[in-house]
Amino acid sequence: MAKPNYSFEKRKKEMERTKKKDEKKQRKLERGGDDVETTESADEPETVAEP
């Protein structure tokens, strides 16, 4: 029996996820979204360096 290629499956799943995210972003832009910039920055947590 052949060994499954998990790296291919992972890459394929990641590409599908990226494509779906891009489509959603495009729909928001078409809708007139100023919200696109705020949602992208909300995904990344802000780090504040304390002295």
C-alpha positions, 0 to 999 in steps of 0.5 A: 500500500502506498504511503499518504502524502500529507504535505500535499494535502496540507498545502492543498488545504492551505491554498483553498483557505487562502483562496476563500479568504481572498474572495471574501476580501474582494467581496468586502471591497466591492461592497464598499468596505472601509472595514477591510483595513480594520479587520486585517489589523485585528487579526494580528495582536498588537505588542507594546514594548514596556520599558 
